[in-house]
Amino acid sequence: MKKSIIFFALLISIGPVLFAQKTITQDERMQWWRDARFGMFIHWGLYAIPAGEWKGKEYPQIGEWIMKNAKIPVVEYEELAKQFNPVKFDARAFVATAKNAGMKYITITSKHHDGFAMFKSNASKYNIADATPYGKDVIKALSEECQKQNMKMCFYYSQSRDWHEPNGLDNDWDFPKERNFQKYLDEKVKPQLTELLTNYGPVGMIWFDTPLDISKEQAQSLKDLVRKLQPECIISGRLGGGVETDYMSTGDNVIPATVIPGDWEVPATLNNTWGFKKNDHNWKSPEVLTRLLFDISAKGGNYLLNVGPTSEGLIPQESVDILAKVGDWMKINNECIYGTKASPYNIEFKWGNITRKPGKLYLGILNWPTTGFYLEGLKNKVKKVYLLADKGQKALPFKETFDKINDHHRLKIELPKQAPDKVISVVVVEIEGPASVETAICQQADKSILLPGLSAVAQKEGQPAELKFTARGGGADWRDATISLTWNFKVEKAGTYQIDLVTTETGSHGTPVWQGGQKVKISCAGQEQETTITDERREYNQRSQYWKLIHTSGGKIKFDKPGTYDLSLIQKSFTENKIGFTFKEISLNPVK
Ligand code: JFZ
């Protein structure tokens, strides 16, 4: 055979492999986002001009909702565009602020509920390039800068709510009558999404929001459009219509109580608003934010922290300063955030939490122990322990013990007296093989035993039951007396233990609610205890900011000997209330 024929035959056989469009897998699509863990949200638009105040009246709600809250007519709100001139906007400064905090992606409002596009759009002249004296496309400038600085650029887009359009949803003060939502989707949303996914290079994700009553078909058509234009682009949780998206968004500022599997993200504010409000100075501290960043990573999620630039185009200096402090911690400790996975344990330790990478556990310690530090129930062989902040990685003394009688593994670490960091100190534990922990819940070094609702086995008349827990960790709407929760745990130290029943406040974060009065029954080690839930003691929840934990003491249990036990909890009677039993966990503490 001639050489040329062989070449030709070869080309025909491998051609389709070379030129076939590569379909991207879900793992490939999510890779950068899973590695990133930390992103910047930017809520920026015309609402930065009123900044929380309209015609001399202050509106207490979130700033970007002022058009709706003050029922501003479209023609009046449109006047803001004529004043919008953010001459101090500098894309480099925005990206630098995010980078300096350790953030890996930026999600900016390309169009919020007010319907105003922050990019040049041919689909609607109501946009920054065509309707303002500024006349420039800020999304373009930011996208280009992100590309240069290796920052993922993502776009928030309000797909259903559009208060500017007669056919968009939710403006009932200007457009109380019937609307043709499909027409709005076809004439504004799809063309604008096409512009966003065509004119700005690779887009990391489209962050849809507040779907309202978008139908399954309509939501699917938006998903199809994104997939067609940029198959690698991630689709956020709030698309609607029951259509599957690439990850889950928790409620705003809502941090789950324990590890949740799958991909998820917490969108969160730095103060009490997303869009800039001149009088909101209720800033979260960099310490709290840093701790939450670690805790969210340890539960398997991403943190999307918001800034609200002013109408001049500046990120408020307070925000810049706070984020810089989070960045100071990240510069030393980012290895325990980027590319990590959730803790192998499904309980919230009192001392802090754990992230992991292959071969490594990162113990993020909030409350530095004055005596020895113990990690209970880790089965792996430990190779080395050191402080992440220590560049020399000086080995810390440790000892692994195995208690045959209780089938229990314990790791003791000799920590230095001084915590290396006052916000959160990270101890690296190098292990052999994939992280593996005991299945029965272990007694902690302080001899407390923690039984979180989320890790209980729920049963209803002997069958597996679905008891829902809110993202705050409390049982949601639990008023079924036939549901029982059961835990299996180890007791190393015989003796009498005090039962502490922990419930959580719930409700929206502005007005937390709680109700007691439920009768519960605890059965354990052949003993039974009945208790009525009361608010004996309220405690600030280090992990959830808004919802206090509420304690009820529930009698005592005696364990005659060490061993493995079961404890079960049922709710015997409930009160007339709208919330149900917001059970979070039981902790057993030895009576001294
Ligand atoms: C939405 C917007 O209305 C708001 O202006 C902001 O953009 C925020 C990030 O998202 O508000 C929501 C949407 C969903 C929930 C809470 C607030 N939720 O699911 O709890």
Residues whose N, C-alpha, C, O or C-beta is under 5 A from the ligand:
A	BS01	JFZ	E64 D209 T210 T250 G251 D252 P267 W274
